[in-house]
Amino acid sequence: MADGGEDPLAQLARRLRALRLQRRLQVGGLQQRTGLGRTTISQALSGSKVPSEATLVALAQALGTDAGPLLALREQARPSRTSPVATLGGTLPVQQNFADRYLDYVIERHAQLTVVGLDLSRPEQACWPLDAAYLSLELSRQAENNEGLEYGPQPLAATSVVCRAEQALAGHHRILLRGLAGSGKTTLLQWLAVSTARGSLPSELSQYRGRIPFVLPLRTLVRQGRLPLPHEFLAAVDAPMAPRQPAEWADTMLAAGLGLILVDGVDEVPQEHRQAAREWLTNLVAAYRNAAFVVTTRPSAVPDGWLASLGFAELAVRPMGGADTSRFVGRWFTAARTTASSDAERALLDGLEASLLTTVRAQRDIAQLSTTPLLCALICALHRDRRGHLPHSRMELYEAALSMLMVRRDRERSIAEPEGIRLGEHQTLHLLQHLAYWLIRNQQTEMSHATACRLVTDLLPAMPALADQGGPSAILTHLIARSGLLRQPTADTVDFVHRTFQDYLGARAAIEASDRPLLVNHAHDTQWEDVIRMAVAHARPTERATLLNGLIERGDRESEHRARLHLLAAASLPYATEVAPDVRHEVTGRAAALMPPRSIQEADTLSALGPGILDLLPPTADGLHNDEIVAVTRTAAAMGGDHAYGYLRRFVPTLGRSALVHELMRGWSNFEAADYARDILHPLRDRLHVTVQTRAQFEALSFLTPVKSIGFEMALSQDEILEHLSPHHTESLRLMEGPSLHSLSVVRSLTALRALTLGPSAPVDGLHDLAGLPLQELNLLNLPADFSFEALRRLPQLRELLLYTLLPWRTLKPLPAPPTLTKLWLGSQVEASITGITQWPMLDDVVINHVMDAVEWAELAALPRLTCLHVTDADFTGAPTMATVSRLGLSLTRSDIRLDLVPDRFPNLEQLWITALAGVSCDLTPLQPFSTMQISLYNADRIGATGLEEFAPEQITLSPRPRTAQPHTTAQDAS
């Protein structure tokens, strides 16, 4: 006990409250300064739960105090770690002792971060405790109801959900995490490993508590040939205690559901070996179904849904926004002050921190560069090194960082020849380029120490001045110790401190070696994407022209890679300081032929290529079809940044009334919330389904009032929910992820409300608070198993009921919905038979996402008013004739659906919609009897549809539509 017996947790809370009072900060002010949720802050101030290390560090920074004493109190308050093995009855003591020893090793091994750019010329000071360095970034995920082909309430639910890492990971046992280079993926895995080993995970991540983390960097494993089996995990990562591992220990832990397998860097596996990596993961999942998995990759390295069949949810690391950047800058300078040698230097750092925060807020070009922890750290280091003078482009940033890390810090501190080796900047660059280029050519991200020595040896005959100073081993030791770019993670391996530096230097080596054909030949490989762009930047004008023309010509020849190669050439243009007009014309012309995007898939591909693509998008919506408007909007909105913001400000006013606007809402999280709400969303506010995911968005709602349709996906009180809503204007309310409500009585205050959606985290157990309200539409998504539906019968005006959640019955007969229903949509979660559906005789719109048997078809056919039906993978052999159905939607995951039975079963069809997975084939020839029916085919570019020629052109609508010969005018051409 601390302070005369006071409980450490109570003392911690008391100190935090005292500091808050001293700083005169309200909880809202702490939220703004820390980015933490109101509930998290309240729990820390009240002492109701032990806060996480990251929470305490953020609060300490916001309150202007040292985090050390607070962390010490937290350590006293934290319950002692329970060994995972102790949960297994009858486990041998030797296994429990080994597990405890291994967990201690994980904590020591991964509890320090190497902060790139901090002070890498002094390696002993280049590490930062993970507790202080970890920044909980935002992750995004696709909303549950938009996955796969399930037909559901997409306009009602958010297209994506953005939240802090802890909330995004909550409840998931298998995760594929995508993120750009330097975005913090590896740091997140380290934090998960250490927090799990310590037993200090936040409450949101209870699914990982009591587990044993295995950190498996694929960059290391692939060098060893066959990927390891569980008993080889420790040896594969050179864990010192591996020889002492008890027999079958790893298998026992994983089989008991006690394993957390953290696999880092699928993108660092050569493309031709990624399928083998997937099979390795498949085997692990099959053998240890109760183990938890988190796998990381760069975004474009593997296709969407790469691990979906194994039950992996896909998350993506979001770029850092202004608040995250400010927090990162504060933590960076806090760490830098710990290495300062005098009060004068600390005072200088205080001033530099303040000036950098001002610069990042005022200069959008710098803000755009500081969107990942890696780049933000480099900016901090350069700002300190150059006394506030910063480069303004990505390539200038890398060049300045290399100069600082390699030479200037040693020279300016009079640190000369510390290993008896003296290298100039050009000599150092030449050696590092040679090592980087070997790694790139061999599709590796680390090499053995022996290989690195051999590569240095190969260069020494051409560098006699260097050869006289020492042998290759001494020179390599010097590079690792002093360059700031190489490191030695194990006694036998050498790699670069970050993949970005490897790509930068390797691209420079490729240009100097005149290996432009090699670059072109590998341009379709995602591992070479950044290398190509940086090679364009390094090249001289004639070399640049040859490289860009090579990408264009290869794309012209190879249709399977055409879009990627032509778009990569276009995305590389912003990296070029000079491009011949004829070459630029060829590049932009080929890319324009792929413009505008026509589908969500094309839009996502384009947005991943960077802001240079925006110059190729149409400057206005004039002449665009709705699907193109949606795809163009998604491309810019998903990209984020100032260039995209400016484009949307020009593009949005040209939108016609028929354009869909939910993509604009989806992009809100990628921009400054207030600016975006005022300039982009405000003109369209009468048509918006507003979705609020962050505190900044909540505070920007004043720009969108009065709000007709709104959804909350963050913790809010009842008073906060009502703060921006008008009882006489709000017609639709969605409570999705985590509102801090104890009842639905808030709904009764909204007299104009007609539609309500309850999501998976709505903290209520039933609908009793809704009884008697004039609701017309109710949408229930993934509710808990004990949820009560009883009050449905007391909604007298209910017309539309959408159930995308488990039901407690085997049929629909007990469903207490009123007989007034006209629409009933059932998600795949509804395992109940539709027997009993005839108790709602007014139904005219039905969605069923499971395969029906003959009895269910008969019930459906008995509905006298049914005109619109949507079914998934329908077995029409058991279906009777349904003469009332005039509109039919089909979702297909297989190619054996009997479309030849449709004319007999639905003789009066007027409209048919078909959505199919990529690779599914469907023959429309049997539908010829419908001479006037309108057929809409979605994902038309990815499925095999035949028989289209049997119909008049005006009968068929393809989405995306086939490209016309003439591309649309681009923004660049227009300017």
Helices and strands as residue ranges (DSSP letters): H 8-23, H 27-34, H 38-46, H 53-63, H 67-77, G 84-87, H 93-110, E 112-114, G 123-125, E 127-129, H 130-133, E 138-142, G 144-146, E 160-164, H 165-169, E 174-178, H 185-198, G 203-208, E 212-217, H 218-221, G 222-224, G 230-232, H 233-236, G 242-244, H 249-255, E 259-264, G 266-268, G 271-273, H 274-287, E 292-297, G 308-310, E 313-317, H 322-338, H 343-362, H 364-369, H 373-385, H 394-403, I 404-408, H 409-412, H 425-441, E 446-448, H 449-459, G 460-462, H 464-467, H 472-482, E 486-490, E 493-496, H 499-512, H 516-521, G 526-528, H 529-538, H 541-557, G 559-561, H 562-572, G 573-575, H 581-592, H 600-607, G 611-616, H 626-639, H 641-651, G 652-654, H 662-666, G 667-670, H 673-676, I 677-681, G 682-687, E 689-692, H 695-699, G 701-703, E 709-712, H 718-723, E 732-735, G 745-749, E 755-758, G 768-770, E 777-781, G 790-794, E 800-804, E 823-826, G 837-839, E 845-848, H 854-861, E 868-872, G 876-878, E 887-892, G 899-901, H 902-905, E 911-916, E 921-923, G 925-927, E 934-938, E 944-946, G 948-950, G 953-955, E 956-959, H 971-974
